Amino acid sequence: MAISNNDPVKDAKFTLQLPPSWEFTAIWRNHAESKNTQAGNNQWQWVLSDVKGIRQEENMPPWAGIAGEMIVNFFPPGGAALDRSFKDWRQMGTWYTNLAQGRRDPTPEN
């Protein structure tokens, strides 16, 4: 979800509501990390204040390269094994290692 735009923002509130037992990770790009608060049963909120607007300038980098953004990944109970989403690179590497195990071994035909 984009945080920055052309206009400054006094206060912004983002709320995430997940089904029971689901987990999430939040990654911040081009903006200082904002801590979340638990707002209810499996519900979290982030509150940002005084977000500066981005002024268009000639030859400026692409918007995606400078605008603030929070990226949220969420996972069902049981994690990545059920839906092929991964909490981190280690989980993805473990999944791939198990998937490829034995498939690269030479055979008599090779």
Summary of the structure (lengths in Angstrom):
residues: 110
radius of gyration: 20.1
end to end distance: 48.9
largest distance: 68.2
contacts: 230
relative contact order: 0.24
helix: 18%
strand: 34%
